[in-house]
Amino acid sequence: NIVHTQGYIHCHTPATDASSMVKAVSDELFEYFNGMKLPAKLRVSMACCLNMCGAVHCSDIALLGYHRKPPIVDSEYISKLCEIPLAIAACPVGAISPDKTPDG
C-alpha cells in the first residue's frame, strides 16, 4: 500500500505536496500491485518534510520532501511563457503572483 502525510493543506512546514507525488508513484507501481508481481507486501510512504508525521521510517520505501533553495527566476525567459496565468490559477494558496518590472 501507499500512504502519505496531509501536505500543505494541514502542515505548517511542508517541503512538497505529498498527494501529487504519491499519485505519480502509484501510477508507476500500479501494475506491480495489481498483478501481484511483488514477492511480499510492500509499504511505500511519502512525508512532506523531515518531521515524518506519517512514520515513513517504518516503511519499505520512504520518500521525503526536503527544503532547499528556491530556483532563480529568469525574468526574460518567464515573460515569454504563455502558461503563467495557468500556473497562477493552479496555486491553491496564492503563492504564485506575476512580477512586473518597471519596463513592463
N, C-alpha and C positions, 0 to 999 in steps of 0.2 A: 504494500500500500504506500501511498504518497501523502505525507502530511506537511502542513506549513503553519507558520505563525500568521497573525492577522495583518501585518504590514502597516502601511502608512495610515490606514483608517483609524486604528486604535493605539498605535505605538507612538511615543514621543521621540524616539531615536532611530527610526528605520534608515537603513542604508539603501534598501531596494524594496520593490513591491513583490512580495512572495507569490501572490496569486498568479501573476503573469508568467513568472519564471517556472512555477510548478506546472502550469498549463503546457508550456513548451517542452518541459522534460517528460511529462506524462504522454504527450503526443508522440514523442520519440520512442518511449518504452512500452507503448500500448500493446504492440504485437507480442512482446515478451510476456507481459502479464496475462493477456487474453489467451495466448496459445499455450500457456504454462510451460514455457521453454526454459525456465529457471530451475536450478536444482533444489532450491528450498525457498521458503517465504522470504521476501526481500522487503525491507523498510527503507524508503527514501524520504528524507525530510529536508525542509528549507526554512532557515531562520533569516529574518530581515536584517539582523545586526548581530554583533558578537555577544549580546546578552543571552542569546539562545533560550528564549522563552519556551520553545517547543521541545526542549530536551533532545535536540538533534544529535548530541554526543552519544545517545543510546541507539542510534540508527546504523544500518549497514552502510548507507551512503548519505553524507550530510553536505548540504550546500549552504554556505554562509554569505550573507551580504556584508560588505565592509566599506567604511567610509574612506574616501581618497580625495585628492584634489580635483575640483571640477575641471572639465576641459576648457581650454582657452577658446573663446569665441572669435572667429574671424569675421568681422562685420562686413567686409567686402563680399565674402562668399555667402553669408547668410542673407544679405539683401537681395540676392539673385534667386533665392529659393521660393517656389510658389506654395510649399507645404506649411509655411509659417502660420497662416490662420488655422489650419487643421491642428497643428501642434498646440497652439494656444487654447483652442476649444477643447482639446482632449485632456488637458490637465485639470483634474478634479479639485485641486486646492488653489488654483490661480497662481502657481509659482512661475509660470512662463508668461512673460509680457513683452510686447515689442519695444525695442530700444531705438529711439530716434536720435540721430546725430544732428549737429547744427546745420549741416549741408543737406539734410533731407533723408 
